[in-house]
């Protein structure tokens, strides 16, 4: 059985970055689809007013709540296998500061159990390698070296993924400028703020190697986003994070093959092993 392993920083990242691919491979009986989540997302900003007491500066119960959100999202995506890096709540969300536009920056100080706290990397590599040894993936999927938008936990997930790849193919989840701009251009009557030019992160079209048509999984993706209610506001034509910036539902997911070899055009598991 072929296997694809997705390595994500927080609950909701699996849906927002790679939900279509997860739904596709979870539905394929010939593929073992496994998702790793590195933290519980304890430092996330809470959107619904009724749930804001969960926030880290209040009751600090958000991480436990998001375990349930993640379970609902994974069920909506078809029920892939799931692991928490090092076990449930071993590593805490590092949090982030706000940079230019929607870019994230690292905080000057983090919790002692934070994913990016000093001294944790080697142990995290060992924990992720244990999962790799167990499930024996053909392909690993995570983020580009900037984490997609700069979040330090995404950057760490990228580094961990490459540290355990051991010659396997690694893909980075990205959004090309043309696909994102086309999606934004099609937005009408959204209850969120429209993005400014280049406000949402994207990459040049030329770097994209693999595109998956995920239009058939639109309803599953939306259901998974709804499951992450503390983090994602969902409307008919768009969604938004806590910054209230509208983001379109895109019909394709795009990836960059980050390791040597021939890049499959439309299947992460395609092409030579």
HUMO-V845011 format. One record per backbone hydrogen bond with DSSP energy under -0.5 kcal/mol. CO is the residue of the C=O (numbers start at 1). NH is the residue of the N-H. Records with the same first field share a line. If there is no record, write none. Layout:
# HUMO-V845011
CO->NH / NH
This chain:
# HUMO-V845011
2->32
3->138 / 139
4->6 / 34
5->141
6->8 / 36
8->38
9->39
10->13 / 14
12->16
13->17 / 18
14->18
15->19
18->22
19->23
20->24
21->25
22->26
23->27
25->28
27->29
28->31
30->2
31->33
32->4 / 34
33->81
34->6
35->83
36->8
37->85
41->44
45->47
48->51
49->52
51->54
52->55
53->59
54->61 / 62
55->58 / 60
61->65
62->66
63->67
64->67 / 68
65->68 / 69
66->70
67->71
68->72
69->73
70->74
71->75
72->76
73->77
74->79
75->78
81->35
83->37
84->87
87->90
91->40
92->115
97->99 / 105
100->103
103->99
105->97
111->114
113->92
114->117
117->120
120->124
121->125
122->126
123->127
124->128
125->129
126->130
127->131
128->132
129->133
130->134
131->135
132->136
138->169
139->5
140->171
141->7
142->173
144->147
146->150
147->149
149->104
151->154 / 155
152->156
153->157
154->158
155->159
156->160
157->161
158->162
159->163
160->164
161->164
162->165
165->168
169->140
170->258 / 259
171->142
172->256
174->254
175->203
176->180
177->181
178->182
179->183
180->184
181->185
182->186
184->187
193->246
196->199
199->102
203->177
204->207 / 208
205->208
210->255
211->213
212->214 / 253
214->217
215->218
217->221
218->222
219->223
220->224
221->225
222->226
223->227
224->228
225->228
227->229
228->231 / 232
230->47
232->234
233->240
237->249
238->235
239->247
240->233
241->244
244->193 / 246
247->239
248->250
251->214 / 215
253->212
254->174
255->209 / 210
256->172 / 258
265->211
267->270
